[in-house]
Amino acid sequence: MKMPVALLVLLALCNAIDVNGGGRNLQCDDKLTLQPRPHSVSILEFGAIGDGKTLNTIAFQNAIFYLKSFADKGGAQLYVPPGRWLTGSFNLTSHLTLFLEKGAVILGSQDPSHWGIVEPLPSYGRGIELPGGRYRSLVNGYMLRDVVITGDNGTIDGQGSVWWEWFTSHSLNYTRPHLVEFVSSEDVHVSNITFLNAPAYNIHAVYCSNVRIHNITAYAPPGSPYTVGIVPDSSDNVCIEDCNISMGHDAIALKSGWDEYGIAYGRPTTNVHIRSVHLQSSAGASLAFGSEMSGGIADVQVEHVRLYNSLSGIEFRTTRGRGGYIKEIIISDADLLNVNTAFVAIGDYGTHPDEKFDPDALPSIKKIVLQNITGQNITLAGNFTGIKQSPFTSICISNVSLSISPTSSISWTCSNVSGYSESVFPEPCGELKNANTSSSCFSILMNPTGGGSAPATAILR
């Protein structure tokens, strides 16, 4: 049977498209220069002792309270010199730079009473791990503007091993804390810092706008339960660039709230740009979307990434009762090495916060582009398991070459999914070879409709 001329032309155009931002102003394309603050003090001036044993929580709190007075005078910097600065939780303030010198290590106390308890986030309704409140993160920003954490590769070490033991033994009464959390904040910048041994997440930006995370390293050992690197959560205008992340669970996870709480809060994660990152996940995904995505995730572009030594490479997660959507995602120019499953989209992932969720709140996963991807030593190319009542649609895969382990008996698993593929090896399942979907795939590449950014420009060669 002859293929229609229009479809032949469309296939030729798809082969020629290079989604590289073109005339689009992606978040990481905006070059940001940090201006020096007109005022600076050292944590030493507030009695801090960097011996790794003395608790310096009061010193950090007093220093930041003092620097708050410079907010209307151009802001200020808190300088942390070389040393091991043990502390419990403390809050930042607007127009502040927290600068960690080379050799400076902020150590999280291993006494849970030094962290404090806060209310659950409204888009979650309870702590992620346990009902009720949650431990306050080590470094916090609430309703701030123009706040920076940077340095000369200083370190924030959560000393999370005790938290992992308590979590595994079910000894905790509250959800574990994170290393750094910003809530309802704007113009947030984190760069040139090493994060180690987070109790749970390393950087959690929730209800935030204009977030830039650049040149950070984050590490937690294999076996550290549900440790996650960077989590943009119900946030917009986010750039994650030039980072090296190796975690027990997910390296980068995009989220937007949980079931009825996330649906009611209704703030999506949108306009996210991730590029030039190296991601590793021992027991999760290098790059994850969901499963808490009830507020929606849209308009995400990922490019020039290396995913390695991971359980899964790129994973889209949801379940009945979540509601929300994951759509208009473009992932290109990715190299995978030693990954069990390269691509995952699964519709029965995760639990529910309580029994109040609506089982008829069906999530939507659609308009996903995976292109220009290579992989070595892959066990399973793809597992696409949608929801019967709400199948995953417009899954578009092109120019993908994966070297599958010779011990693998199958390459793809598909159900309740539809999409289009072209120049893909090994050959995908029939559900992903629907020529009627090709025009939808092409429209995603030409005109992503997510909020905030201009359409991508196709470059025809």
Secondary structure, 3 states (H helix, E strand, C coil): CCCCHHHHHHHHHHHHCCCCCCCCCCHHHCCCCCCCCCEEEEHHHHCCCCEEEEECHHHHHHHHHHHHHHHHHCCEEEEECCEEEEECCEECCCCEEEEECCCEEEEECCCHHHCCEECCCCCCCCCCCCCCCEECCCEEEECCEEEEEEECCEEEECCCHHHHHHHHCCCCCCECCCCEEEECCEEEEEECEEEECCCCEEEEEECCEEEEEECCEEECCCCCCCCEEEEEECCEEEEEECCEEEECCCCEEEECCCHHHHHHHCCCEEEEEEEEEEEEECCCEEEEECCCCCCCEEEEEEEEEEEEEEEEEEEEECECCCCCEEEEEEEEEEEEEEEEEEEEEECECCCCCCCCCCCCCCCEEEEEEEEEEEEEEEEEEEEEECECCECEEEEEEEEEEEEECCCCCCCEEEECEEEEEEEEECCCCHHHCCHHHHHHHHHHHHCCCCCCCCCCCCCCC
